Amino acid sequence: MEPMVLTSDFRIQFPETLRKQLGLRPGQKFHAIAVGEHIHLIPIKPLAELCGFAKGIDTNVPRDDDRV
């Protein structure tokens, strides 16, 4: 794990090894979620990239009686 630095203008540069491992691109956007004292960065992916991610999922789920 390599440390990252928050600059005076509040920017963080990801280490090259992490960028390659996660396939990050310049200009990529993230959702930032604060969990206690931790920050989770979730990459925002284009809709086309998400196509088929749930292939094979079982859509046959039990329903409540009032949800027919």
C-alpha positions, 0 to 999 in steps of 0.5 A: 500500500502506497501513501497518497497526499492531499495537496493544498488545493485538495487534490489526490494523485493515485499511485501508478500501481493502483491506477493500473490495478484498477484500470483508472483513467484520467477524468474518471469520476467517483462517488465518495462515501464517508464511513466513520473515519474512512473514505470509500471511492466508488468509480462511476462507470458508463452505462454501456460498461454495466451491460450484462453484469447481472447475467444469469441472476435468478429473477425468480424471487418470492413476492409478498401477497400484495405485490402480484 
